[in-house]
């Protein structure tokens, strides 16, 4: 894997740059912000991600390792390819993307050309727990990460098992108050297991479920 490139900048275009590595020109795709930092004839450094396809090898370059990390995680979302992931980084800073993914803010992603509400919703759903803001301030500002993405799914699962929507919501909140780290990860199966385990710790809680079904 090519982790980064450092060499003389031979060319800077609208969407690509060419880095001269001892006589070999490496073409790299990058955002306008990243390209604006490069100067032809001067040394430049880009963190890179190599995308391998059957008929091509394409390098994508980033100004920081954090940008590359966010790019790689975005690629894990179904339907999001490298061009769309790069477009997200062209519109938003990495930290803004982390916060949006962490809080389930799909509107942030609809600001990117080519991303509609449906795709944006899928992005926050699949990124839940994968991207978190850096620093204590960011973590405190988003005490219930991606709740908008995972909570309806957990509530739906519990109502299918017999709880009322009100009881399910209350149980989830109380269970996660005991284990906040589970909430931060935003993993739906894990949150459901945690809630059911919390309910099972008290026979009276389990009895509430039986009563609501009867």
N, C-alpha and C positions, 0 to 999 in steps of 0.2 A: 504494500500500500504506500502511496506517495502522500506523506503527511504535510509537507510544505515545500514551497519552491522559493529559492532565493537566488536572484541573478539580476542582470541588467535588463531594464524594461526596454524592449525593442519596439513595441507598438502598443498604443492604447486606443481601442475603438469604442463604439457605443455600448457594446455588451460583452466584449472580450478584450483580453490583453495577451501579448506575447512576451514571455520571459526568456531571455537568452541564457541558457545554461551551458557555458563552455562551447559555444558554437551551435548548440541545438536549441531551436525555438519551440517552446512549449506554449500552446494556445490554451487559455484559461477563461471560462465563462464566469462572470461576476456581476454584482449589482452596480448600478451607477455610483453609489456612495463609495464602494470599494475601489472602483476604477478611478475615481476622482483623486484618490490619494497617491496614485502612481504617476511618475514623471518619466517620460521617454529619455533614455540615456543615463538615467540614474538607477541605483540599485533599489530593488523592491523585494518584498517578501509577502507571500500569500500562503495562508493555511489552505489545504486542499482536500477535496473529496473526489475520488475516482469512481465514476459510474460506468459499469461494464454492461454492455449489451451484446447481442449476438453479432452485430455488424459494426460496432463502434466502441471506442474508449473515450470518454469525455471527462475532462477535468473541470471542476467548479472551484473557484477561489474565494477566500474570505479574509477580511481584515483581522479577525480574531479567532481564537480557538472556540470561543463561546458561540460565534456565528455558525461555525462549522457543526458544532454539536446540535444546535437547534435545527439546522438544515437536515442533518442525518435523522433526527427524531421525526421531523415532519414527513420524511420519506416512508416512515412506518405506517402512515395513514393510508388506508386503501383509497385508490383513486388520485393520490397526490404524487406526481412525478417530480423530477428534479427542476424542471422549468417553473412549475407552480410553486414549489418550495422556495425557489430563488425569488420569485415574485413577492412572496410573503415577506421575505427579508428586505426586499427593496422598499416595501411600504412601512414596515415596523422594525424597531430595534429589537434585538434578542430578548431584552428584559420585558418589553411590552408583550411579546409573544408568550413568554413564560407566564406572565401574570394572567393573560387572557386564557391560556390553556388551564391554568391552575384554578381559576374562578369560574370556568364555564362560560366565558364571555364570547359568544359566537359572533356578535356584531362586529367585534374587532376584525375578524377574518373576512367579513363581507365587504370591508373597505378595499380588499385586494381585487384588482381586475381579474375576472374569470372565476371568482368564488361567490356562489350564491348561498342563500340561507341553508339549503339542504347539505351542501358540502361543508359549510361552516359548522353546522351542527355535528356532522360526522367527525370533523377535526377535533372539536373540544371533547367529544365522547371518547375517541380513541387515544387522545393525548392525556386523558385524566390520569394523574399520578406519574406521568413520564417526564413532565417539565414542571419545575417549581421555581419560584423567584429566588434570586440570590439575596442573602443577607437576612438578618433578623427582622428588619422593618417590613420587608416584603412578606415574610411568613406571617407576621402578626396582622398585616393588613388584609390577609386572605385566610381567615381562621377556618373557613369551611370550603376547602378547595374543590372546584368543579362540582359543587353541590347541584347546580342546575342540570348537570349532565347525568349524574349517577342517582340522585335521590328518587326521581320518578320511577326508575327501573327497580330499585329496591322496594319501594312502596307497592308497586304492581306485583312483584313476586310475593310479597307478604299477604296482600289481599287475596291472591290466588290460593294461598294456603289457609285462608279463613279469617284473618284479622280484618277489622274495619280499617278504612284509610286513616281515620283519626288515631286509632290505637297503634297502627303501624308507624305512622309519623312520630308519635310520641316515643315509642320504643326505640326507634332508630336514634333519635336525638339523645335519649338517656344512655343508650349503649355506647355511643361514640363519645359521650362526655367522660366515660370511664377509660376509653382507649382512643384519645384524639389522634394518635399517629396513624390509625387505620383510616380516619377521615381524610388526612392529608394525602394518603396514597390514592384515594379515590377509586379503588378497585371494587367493582360491584359484587362479585362473588364473596370477596373477603368481608365486605360490609354486611352482607346478608348473613353470613355465618356468624359474625360477631354479634349481630342483633339477636339471632336465634339462640345463640349460646347465653347471652345476657337474659333472655326471657326464660330459658330453662333453668337458671340458677335459683329460681323462686317458684315453688309450686303454685302459688297464688297467681303468678303471671301466666303460667300455662293454663290455669283454670279460666282466666279471662278469655282466652282464645276459644276454649270449649264452649263457654257460655255464649260467646258472640256467634258461634256457628249453630247453636241449638235454638 
